[in-house]
Amino acid sequence: MLYLSDEEIKKMAINLAYGIGLGVFIGIFIDNVLLGFSLGGVISILVSLSVCFIRKILTYNLKKKEVN
């Protein structure tokens, strides 16, 4: 299970808002706003979780390296 801090949740919410906004904007041009809204939301969540997970792995490795 992935546990997120308050700061990570805040960043995820901001990225979600940007993703949905961009998806709606693109959806206007492809004449399918609902599809753009959905894709923007899903892609922004996947990217946010990936970035969060990568940051956790990198910080864990740096802390582990400092101990050794």
PyMOL Python script that loads the backbone (N, CA, C, O; Angstrom):
from pymol import cmd

cmd.read_pdbstr("""\
ATOM      1  N   MET A   1       0.847  -1.175   0.000  1.00  0.00           N
ATOM      2  CA  MET A   1       0.000   0.000   0.000  1.00  0.00           C
ATOM      3  C   MET A   1       0.893   1.239   0.000  1.00  0.00           C
ATOM      4  O   MET A   1       1.951   1.253   0.629  1.00  0.00           O
ATOM      5  N   LEU A   2       0.463   2.255  -0.698  1.00  0.00           N
ATOM      6  CA  LEU A   2       1.233   3.484  -0.820  1.00  0.00           C
ATOM      7  C   LEU A   2       0.677   4.519   0.149  1.00  0.00           C
ATOM      8  O   LEU A   2      -0.494   4.889   0.068  1.00  0.00           O
ATOM      9  N   TYR A   3       1.522   4.983   1.065  1.00  0.00           N
ATOM     10  CA  TYR A   3       1.119   6.009   2.016  1.00  0.00           C
ATOM     11  C   TYR A   3       1.690   7.339   1.564  1.00  0.00           C
ATOM     12  O   TYR A   3       2.875   7.447   1.247  1.00  0.00           O
ATOM     13  N   LEU A   4       0.834   8.352   1.539  1.00  0.00           N
ATOM     14  CA  LEU A   4       1.250   9.668   1.079  1.00  0.00           C
ATOM     15  C   LEU A   4       1.217  10.656   2.235  1.00  0.00           C
ATOM     16  O   LEU A   4       0.320  10.611   3.077  1.00  0.00           O
ATOM     17  N   SER A   5       2.194  11.543   2.269  1.00  0.00           N
ATOM     18  CA  SER A   5       2.200  12.599   3.270  1.00  0.00           C
ATOM     19  C   SER A   5       1.243  13.710   2.829  1.00  0.00           C
ATOM     20  O   SER A   5       0.720  13.698   1.714  1.00  0.00           O
ATOM     21  N   ASP A   6       1.029  14.660   3.728  1.00  0.00           N
ATOM     22  CA  ASP A   6       0.135  15.773   3.396  1.00  0.00           C
ATOM     23  C   ASP A   6       0.669  16.587   2.219  1.00  0.00           C
ATOM     24  O   ASP A   6      -0.098  17.036   1.367  1.00  0.00           O
ATOM     25  N   GLU A   7       1.974  16.772   2.180  1.00  0.00           N
ATOM     26  CA  GLU A   7       2.569  17.536   1.083  1.00  0.00           C
ATOM     27  C   GLU A   7       2.414  16.801  -0.248  1.00  0.00           C
ATOM     28  O   GLU A   7       2.150  17.423  -1.277  1.00  0.00           O
ATOM     29  N   GLU A   8       2.578  15.486  -0.225  1.00  0.00           N
ATOM     30  CA  GLU A   8       2.428  14.698  -1.448  1.00  0.00           C
ATOM     31  C   GLU A   8       0.979  14.707  -1.932  1.00  0.00           C
ATOM     32  O   GLU A   8       0.726  14.746  -3.136  1.00  0.00           O
ATOM     33  N   ILE A   9       0.041  14.673  -1.007  1.00  0.00           N
ATOM     34  CA  ILE A   9      -1.377  14.742  -1.384  1.00  0.00           C
ATOM     35  C   ILE A   9      -1.688  16.105  -1.994  1.00  0.00           C
ATOM     36  O   ILE A   9      -2.445  16.205  -2.959  1.00  0.00           O
ATOM     37  N   LYS A  10      -1.097  17.152  -1.422  1.00  0.00           N
ATOM     38  CA  LYS A  10      -1.315  18.502  -1.953  1.00  0.00           C
ATOM     39  C   LYS A  10      -0.772  18.614  -3.382  1.00  0.00           C
ATOM     40  O   LYS A  10      -1.436  19.158  -4.265  1.00  0.00           O
ATOM     41  N   LYS A  11       0.443  18.093  -3.600  1.00  0.00           N
ATOM     42  CA  LYS A  11       1.027  18.126  -4.946  1.00  0.00           C
ATOM     43  C   LYS A  11       0.195  17.304  -5.919  1.00  0.00           C
ATOM     44  O   LYS A  11       0.015  17.691  -7.074  1.00  0.00           O
ATOM     45  N   MET A  12      -0.308  16.171  -5.448  1.00  0.00           N
ATOM     46  CA  MET A  12      -1.128  15.316  -6.305  1.00  0.00           C
ATOM     47  C   MET A  12      -2.429  16.024  -6.695  1.00  0.00           C
ATOM     48  O   MET A  12      -2.874  15.919  -7.838  1.00  0.00           O
ATOM     49  N   ALA A  13      -3.033  16.739  -5.755  1.00  0.00           N
ATOM     50  CA  ALA A  13      -4.266  17.467  -6.049  1.00  0.00           C
ATOM     51  C   ALA A  13      -4.023  18.588  -7.056  1.00  0.00           C
ATOM     52  O   ALA A  13      -4.839  18.816  -7.949  1.00  0.00           O
ATOM     53  N   ILE A  14      -2.905  19.280  -6.911  1.00  0.00           N
ATOM     54  CA  ILE A  14      -2.573  20.350  -7.854  1.00  0.00           C
ATOM     55  C   ILE A  14      -2.329  19.774  -9.244  1.00  0.00           C
ATOM     56  O   ILE A  14      -2.809  20.317 -10.239  1.00  0.00           O
ATOM     57  N   ASN A  15      -1.582  18.674  -9.310  1.00  0.00           N
ATOM     58  CA  ASN A  15      -1.338  18.031 -10.605  1.00  0.00           C
ATOM     59  C   ASN A  15      -2.629  17.512 -11.218  1.00  0.00           C
ATOM     60  O   ASN A  15      -2.799  17.554 -12.436  1.00  0.00           O
ATOM     61  N   LEU A  16      -3.532  17.028 -10.392  1.00  0.00           N
ATOM     62  CA  LEU A  16      -4.825  16.554 -10.888  1.00  0.00           C
ATOM     63  C   LEU A  16      -5.616  17.705 -11.505  1.00  0.00           C
ATOM     64  O   LEU A  16      -6.223  17.551 -12.565  1.00  0.00           O
ATOM     65  N   ALA A  17      -5.605  18.850 -10.843  1.00  0.00           N
ATOM     66  CA  ALA A  17      -6.314  20.012 -11.384  1.00  0.00           C
ATOM     67  C   ALA A  17      -5.713  20.452 -12.720  1.00  0.00           C
ATOM     68  O   ALA A  17      -6.443  20.756 -13.664  1.00  0.00           O
ATOM     69  N   TYR A  18      -4.381  20.485 -12.794  1.00  0.00           N
ATOM     70  CA  TYR A  18      -3.731  20.850 -14.056  1.00  0.00           C
ATOM     71  C   TYR A  18      -4.036  19.831 -15.152  1.00  0.00           C
ATOM     72  O   TYR A  18      -4.309  20.206 -16.293  1.00  0.00           O
ATOM     73  N   GLY A  19      -3.991  18.554 -14.812  1.00  0.00           N
ATOM     74  CA  GLY A  19      -4.251  17.504 -15.797  1.00  0.00           C
ATOM     75  C   GLY A  19      -5.665  17.554 -16.332  1.00  0.00           C
ATOM     76  O   GLY A  19      -5.885  17.412 -17.535  1.00  0.00           O
ATOM     77  N   ILE A  20      -6.625  17.757 -15.444  1.00  0.00           N
ATOM     78  CA  ILE A  20      -8.021  17.832 -15.880  1.00  0.00           C
ATOM     79  C   ILE A  20      -8.242  19.080 -16.730  1.00  0.00           C
ATOM     80  O   ILE A  20      -8.930  19.029 -17.750  1.00  0.00           O
ATOM     81  N   GLY A  21      -7.660  20.196 -16.309  1.00  0.00           N
ATOM     82  CA  GLY A  21      -7.793  21.424 -17.096  1.00  0.00           C
ATOM     83  C   GLY A  21      -7.200  21.283 -18.483  1.00  0.00           C
ATOM     84  O   GLY A  21      -7.800  21.703 -19.473  1.00  0.00           O
ATOM     85  N   LEU A  22      -6.024  20.690 -18.549  1.00  0.00           N
ATOM     86  CA  LEU A  22      -5.389  20.468 -19.848  1.00  0.00           C
ATOM     87  C   LEU A  22      -6.193  19.480 -20.682  1.00  0.00           C
ATOM     88  O   LEU A  22      -6.321  19.647 -21.895  1.00  0.00           O
ATOM     89  N   GLY A  23      -6.735  18.448 -20.033  1.00  0.00           N
ATOM     90  CA  GLY A  23      -7.555  17.472 -20.747  1.00  0.00           C
ATOM     91  C   GLY A  23      -8.823  18.087 -21.318  1.00  0.00           C
ATOM     92  O   GLY A  23      -9.216  17.773 -22.442  1.00  0.00           O
ATOM     93  N   VAL A  24      -9.464  18.960 -20.551  1.00  0.00           N
ATOM     94  CA  VAL A  24     -10.666  19.640 -21.054  1.00  0.00           C
ATOM     95  C   VAL A  24     -10.298  20.552 -22.219  1.00  0.00           C
ATOM     96  O   VAL A  24     -11.016  20.618 -23.217  1.00  0.00           O
ATOM     97  N   PHE A  25      -9.178  21.254 -22.086  1.00  0.00           N
ATOM     98  CA  PHE A  25      -8.739  22.145 -23.162  1.00  0.00           C
ATOM     99  C   PHE A  25      -8.474  21.361 -24.446  1.00  0.00           C
ATOM    100  O   PHE A  25      -8.881  21.785 -25.528  1.00  0.00           O
ATOM    101  N   ILE A  26      -7.800  20.230 -24.330  1.00  0.00           N
ATOM    102  CA  ILE A  26      -7.546  19.386 -25.503  1.00  0.00           C
ATOM    103  C   ILE A  26      -8.853  18.777 -26.002  1.00  0.00           C
ATOM    104  O   ILE A  26      -9.050  18.634 -27.209  1.00  0.00           O
ATOM    105  N   GLY A  27      -9.746  18.418 -25.083  1.00  0.00           N
ATOM    106  CA  GLY A  27     -11.037  17.847 -25.458  1.00  0.00           C
ATOM    107  C   GLY A  27     -11.891  18.795 -26.278  1.00  0.00           C
ATOM    108  O   GLY A  27     -12.696  18.356 -27.099  1.00  0.00           O
ATOM    109  N   ILE A  28     -11.723  20.089 -26.060  1.00  0.00           N
ATOM    110  CA  ILE A  28     -12.460  21.073 -26.859  1.00  0.00           C
ATOM    111  C   ILE A  28     -12.054  20.962 -28.329  1.00  0.00           C
ATOM    112  O   ILE A  28     -12.897  21.053 -29.222  1.00  0.00           O
ATOM    113  N   PHE A  29     -10.772  20.767 -28.569  1.00  0.00           N
ATOM    114  CA  PHE A  29     -10.281  20.708 -29.946  1.00  0.00           C
ATOM    115  C   PHE A  29     -10.597  19.387 -30.637  1.00  0.00           C
ATOM    116  O   PHE A  29     -10.718  19.349 -31.862  1.00  0.00           O
ATOM    117  N   ILE A  30     -10.731  18.313 -29.880  1.00  0.00           N
ATOM    118  CA  ILE A  30     -11.062  17.026 -30.510  1.00  0.00           C
ATOM    119  C   ILE A  30     -12.563  16.746 -30.435  1.00  0.00           C
ATOM    120  O   ILE A  30     -13.011  15.647 -30.764  1.00  0.00           O
ATOM    121  N   ASP A  31     -13.331  17.735 -30.005  1.00  0.00           N
ATOM    122  CA  ASP A  31     -14.792  17.659 -29.909  1.00  0.00           C
ATOM    123  C   ASP A  31     -15.269  16.520 -29.015  1.00  0.00           C
ATOM    124  O   ASP A  31     -16.295  15.897 -29.287  1.00  0.00           O
ATOM    125  N   ASN A  32     -14.519  16.253 -27.947  1.00  0.00           N
ATOM    126  CA  ASN A  32     -14.933  15.254 -26.974  1.00  0.00           C
ATOM    127  C   ASN A  32     -14.371  15.667 -25.612  1.00  0.00           C
ATOM    128  O   ASN A  32     -13.342  15.160 -25.164  1.00  0.00           O
ATOM    129  N   VAL A  33     -15.072  16.599 -24.967  1.00  0.00           N
ATOM    130  CA  VAL A  33     -14.601  17.158 -23.707  1.00  0.00           C
ATOM    131  C   VAL A  33     -14.581  16.099 -22.610  1.00  0.00           C
ATOM    132  O   VAL A  33     -13.667  16.082 -21.785  1.00  0.00           O
ATOM    133  N   LEU A  34     -15.569  15.224 -22.590  1.00  0.00           N
ATOM    134  CA  LEU A  34     -15.631  14.193 -21.556  1.00  0.00           C
ATOM    135  C   LEU A  34     -14.431  13.250 -21.635  1.00  0.00           C
ATOM    136  O   LEU A  34     -13.870  12.869 -20.607  1.00  0.00           O
ATOM    137  N   LEU A  35     -14.044  12.882 -22.834  1.00  0.00           N
ATOM    138  CA  LEU A  35     -12.867  12.028 -23.005  1.00  0.00           C
ATOM    139  C   LEU A  35     -11.601  12.751 -22.545  1.00  0.00           C
ATOM    140  O   LEU A  35     -10.759  12.161 -21.870  1.00  0.00           O
ATOM    141  N   GLY A  36     -11.468  14.007 -22.905  1.00  0.00           N
ATOM    142  CA  GLY A  36     -10.309  14.791 -22.476  1.00  0.00           C
ATOM    143  C   GLY A  36     -10.256  14.944 -20.970  1.00  0.00           C
ATOM    144  O   GLY A  36      -9.186  14.844 -20.370  1.00  0.00           O
ATOM    145  N   PHE A  37     -11.410  15.186 -20.351  1.00  0.00           N
ATOM    146  CA  PHE A  37     -11.505  15.293 -18.892  1.00  0.00           C
ATOM    147  C   PHE A  37     -11.040  13.999 -18.234  1.00  0.00           C
ATOM    148  O   PHE A  37     -10.241  14.021 -17.298  1.00  0.00           O
ATOM    149  N   SER A  38     -11.542  12.881 -18.725  1.00  0.00           N
ATOM    150  CA  SER A  38     -11.209  11.574 -18.147  1.00  0.00           C
ATOM    151  C   SER A  38      -9.735  11.236 -18.338  1.00  0.00           C
ATOM    152  O   SER A  38      -9.054  10.837 -17.394  1.00  0.00           O
ATOM    153  N   LEU A  39      -9.249  11.398 -19.563  1.00  0.00           N
ATOM    154  CA  LEU A  39      -7.846  11.081 -19.829  1.00  0.00           C
ATOM    155  C   LEU A  39      -6.900  11.998 -19.055  1.00  0.00           C
ATOM    156  O   LEU A  39      -5.873  11.551 -18.544  1.00  0.00           O
ATOM    157  N   GLY A  40      -7.246  13.263 -18.973  1.00  0.00           N
ATOM    158  CA  GLY A  40      -6.412  14.199 -18.213  1.00  0.00           C
ATOM    159  C   GLY A  40      -6.331  13.816 -16.748  1.00  0.00           C
ATOM    160  O   GLY A  40      -5.260  13.886 -16.144  1.00  0.00           O
ATOM    161  N   GLY A  41      -7.455  13.411 -16.171  1.00  0.00           N
ATOM    162  CA  GLY A  41      -7.466  12.994 -14.770  1.00  0.00           C
ATOM    163  C   GLY A  41      -6.669  11.731 -14.530  1.00  0.00           C
ATOM    164  O   GLY A  41      -5.872  11.660 -13.595  1.00  0.00           O
ATOM    165  N   VAL A  42      -6.881  10.738 -15.368  1.00  0.00           N
ATOM    166  CA  VAL A  42      -6.186   9.453 -15.193  1.00  0.00           C
ATOM    167  C   VAL A  42      -4.685   9.612 -15.409  1.00  0.00           C
ATOM    168  O   VAL A  42      -3.886   9.108 -14.620  1.00  0.00           O
ATOM    169  N   ILE A  43      -4.305  10.304 -16.464  1.00  0.00           N
ATOM    170  CA  ILE A  43      -2.878  10.470 -16.753  1.00  0.00           C
ATOM    171  C   ILE A  43      -2.191  11.277 -15.653  1.00  0.00           C
ATOM    172  O   ILE A  43      -1.068  10.958 -15.263  1.00  0.00           O
ATOM    173  N   SER A  44      -2.855  12.320 -15.150  1.00  0.00           N
ATOM    174  CA  SER A  44      -2.230  13.124 -14.097  1.00  0.00           C
ATOM    175  C   SER A  44      -2.068  12.327 -12.805  1.00  0.00           C
ATOM    176  O   SER A  44      -1.070  12.500 -12.105  1.00  0.00           O
ATOM    177  N   ILE A  45      -3.016  11.463 -12.473  1.00  0.00           N
ATOM    178  CA  ILE A  45      -2.878  10.627 -11.277  1.00  0.00           C
ATOM    179  C   ILE A  45      -1.732   9.639 -11.454  1.00  0.00           C
ATOM    180  O   ILE A  45      -0.930   9.452 -10.539  1.00  0.00           O
ATOM    181  N   LEU A  46      -1.649   9.008 -12.613  1.00  0.00           N
ATOM    182  CA  LEU A  46      -0.567   8.049 -12.853  1.00  0.00           C
ATOM    183  C   LEU A  46       0.806   8.719 -12.802  1.00  0.00           C
ATOM    184  O   LEU A  46       1.746   8.174 -12.224  1.00  0.00           O
ATOM    185  N   VAL A  47       0.915   9.885 -13.400  1.00  0.00           N
ATOM    186  CA  VAL A  47       2.195  10.597 -13.390  1.00  0.00           C
ATOM    187  C   VAL A  47       2.543  11.046 -11.971  1.00  0.00           C
ATOM    188  O   VAL A  47       3.692  10.918 -11.550  1.00  0.00           O
ATOM    189  N   SER A  48       1.569  11.567 -11.235  1.00  0.00           N
ATOM    190  CA  SER A  48       1.821  12.025  -9.867  1.00  0.00           C
ATOM    191  C   SER A  48       2.262  10.884  -8.967  1.00  0.00           C
ATOM    192  O   SER A  48       3.210  11.031  -8.195  1.00  0.00           O
ATOM    193  N   LEU A  49       1.583   9.750  -9.060  1.00  0.00           N
ATOM    194  CA  LEU A  49       1.966   8.600  -8.240  1.00  0.00           C
ATOM    195  C   LEU A  49       3.342   8.073  -8.630  1.00  0.00           C
ATOM    196  O   LEU A  49       4.119   7.666  -7.767  1.00  0.00           O
ATOM    197  N   SER A  50       3.643   8.080  -9.920  1.00  0.00           N
ATOM    198  CA  SER A  50       4.961   7.622 -10.368  1.00  0.00           C
ATOM    199  C   SER A  50       6.066   8.523  -9.837  1.00  0.00           C
ATOM    200  O   SER A  50       7.084   8.039  -9.342  1.00  0.00           O
ATOM    201  N   VAL A  51       5.868   9.822  -9.939  1.00  0.00           N
ATOM    202  CA  VAL A  51       6.867  10.773  -9.445  1.00  0.00           C
ATOM    203  C   VAL A  51       7.034  10.629  -7.934  1.00  0.00           C
ATOM    204  O   VAL A  51       8.156  10.650  -7.428  1.00  0.00           O
ATOM    205  N   CYS A  52       5.937  10.484  -7.222  1.00  0.00           N
ATOM    206  CA  CYS A  52       5.979  10.321  -5.768  1.00  0.00           C
ATOM    207  C   CYS A  52       6.735   9.049  -5.393  1.00  0.00           C
ATOM    208  O   CYS A  52       7.565   9.062  -4.484  1.00  0.00           O
ATOM    209  N   PHE A  53       6.452   7.967  -6.084  1.00  0.00           N
ATOM    210  CA  PHE A  53       7.102   6.691  -5.805  1.00  0.00           C
ATOM    211  C   PHE A  53       8.599   6.768  -6.094  1.00  0.00           C
ATOM    212  O   PHE A  53       9.407   6.257  -5.318  1.00  0.00           O
ATOM    213  N   ILE A  54       8.972   7.399  -7.199  1.00  0.00           N
ATOM    214  CA  ILE A  54      10.386   7.542  -7.554  1.00  0.00           C
ATOM    215  C   ILE A  54      11.115   8.391  -6.519  1.00  0.00           C
ATOM    216  O   ILE A  54      12.239   8.068  -6.133  1.00  0.00           O
ATOM    217  N   ARG A  55      10.485   9.479  -6.065  1.00  0.00           N
ATOM    218  CA  ARG A  55      11.108  10.320  -5.036  1.00  0.00           C
ATOM    219  C   ARG A  55      11.315   9.552  -3.740  1.00  0.00           C
ATOM    220  O   ARG A  55      12.348   9.707  -3.089  1.00  0.00           O
ATOM    221  N   LYS A  56      10.341   8.722  -3.356  1.00  0.00           N
ATOM    222  CA  LYS A  56      10.486   7.931  -2.131  1.00  0.00           C
ATOM    223  C   LYS A  56      11.633   6.941  -2.260  1.00  0.00           C
ATOM    224  O   LYS A  56      12.401   6.751  -1.318  1.00  0.00           O
ATOM    225  N   ILE A  57      11.750   6.316  -3.412  1.00  0.00           N
ATOM    226  CA  ILE A  57      12.839   5.359  -3.623  1.00  0.00           C
ATOM    227  C   ILE A  57      14.186   6.073  -3.578  1.00  0.00           C
ATOM    228  O   ILE A  57      15.127   5.583  -2.955  1.00  0.00           O
ATOM    229  N   LEU A  58      14.284   7.227  -4.234  1.00  0.00           N
ATOM    230  CA  LEU A  58      15.549   7.957  -4.254  1.00  0.00           C
ATOM    231  C   LEU A  58      15.940   8.450  -2.866  1.00  0.00           C
ATOM    232  O   LEU A  58      17.106   8.345  -2.487  1.00  0.00           O
ATOM    233  N   THR A  59      14.996   8.981  -2.106  1.00  0.00           N
ATOM    234  CA  THR A  59      15.324   9.451  -0.759  1.00  0.00           C
ATOM    235  C   THR A  59      15.686   8.289   0.151  1.00  0.00           C
ATOM    236  O   THR A  59      16.564   8.428   1.003  1.00  0.00           O
ATOM    237  N   TYR A  60      15.035   7.155  -0.009  1.00  0.00           N
ATOM    238  CA  TYR A  60      15.378   5.972   0.785  1.00  0.00           C
ATOM    239  C   TYR A  60      16.797   5.509   0.463  1.00  0.00           C
ATOM    240  O   TYR A  60      17.564   5.176   1.366  1.00  0.00           O
ATOM    241  N   ASN A  61      17.140   5.489  -0.812  1.00  0.00           N
ATOM    242  CA  ASN A  61      18.485   5.066  -1.213  1.00  0.00           C
ATOM    243  C   ASN A  61      19.549   6.039  -0.720  1.00  0.00           C
ATOM    244  O   ASN A  61      20.633   5.616  -0.318  1.00  0.00           O
ATOM    245  N   LEU A  62      19.253   7.344  -0.747  1.00  0.00           N
ATOM    246  CA  LEU A  62      20.213   8.328  -0.253  1.00  0.00           C
ATOM    247  C   LEU A  62      20.425   8.183   1.245  1.00  0.00           C
ATOM    248  O   LEU A  62      21.555   8.270   1.725  1.00  0.00           O
ATOM    249  N   LYS A  63      19.339   7.961   1.990  1.00  0.00           N
ATOM    250  CA  LYS A  63      19.464   7.777   3.439  1.00  0.00           C
ATOM    251  C   LYS A  63      20.238   6.501   3.753  1.00  0.00           C
ATOM    252  O   LYS A  63      21.056   6.470   4.673  1.00  0.00           O
ATOM    253  N   LYS A  64      19.975   5.463   2.991  1.00  0.00           N
ATOM    254  CA  LYS A  64      20.669   4.194   3.199  1.00  0.00           C
ATOM    255  C   LYS A  64      22.160   4.341   2.881  1.00  0.00           C
ATOM    256  O   LYS A  64      23.006   3.758   3.559  1.00  0.00           O
ATOM    257  N   LYS A  65      22.470   5.119   1.853  1.00  0.00           N
ATOM    258  CA  LYS A  65      23.863   5.331   1.453  1.00  0.00           C
ATOM    259  C   LYS A  65      24.608   6.143   2.518  1.00  0.00           C
ATOM    260  O   LYS A  65      25.790   5.900   2.760  1.00  0.00           O
ATOM    261  N   GLU A  66      23.924   7.114   3.160  1.00  0.00           N
ATOM    262  CA  GLU A  66      24.550   7.928   4.195  1.00  0.00           C
ATOM    263  C   GLU A  66      24.882   7.096   5.426  1.00  0.00           C
ATOM    264  O   GLU A  66      25.895   7.338   6.081  1.00  0.00           O
ATOM    265  N   VAL A  67      24.041   6.119   5.745  1.00  0.00           N
ATOM    266  CA  VAL A  67      24.269   5.277   6.914  1.00  0.00           C
ATOM    267  C   VAL A  67      25.488   4.398   6.701  1.00  0.00           C
ATOM    268  O   VAL A  67      26.280   4.199   7.622  1.00  0.00           O
ATOM    269  N   ASN A  68      25.643   3.874   5.502  1.00  0.00           N
ATOM    270  CA  ASN A  68      26.784   3.000   5.206  1.00  0.00           C
ATOM    271  C   ASN A  68      27.977   3.848   5.001  1.00  0.00           C
ATOM    272  O   ASN A  68      29.064   3.332   4.738  1.00  0.00           O
TER     273      ASN A  68
END
""", "prot")
cmd.dss("prot")
cmd.show_as("cartoon", "prot")
cmd.util.cbc("prot")
cmd.orient("prot")
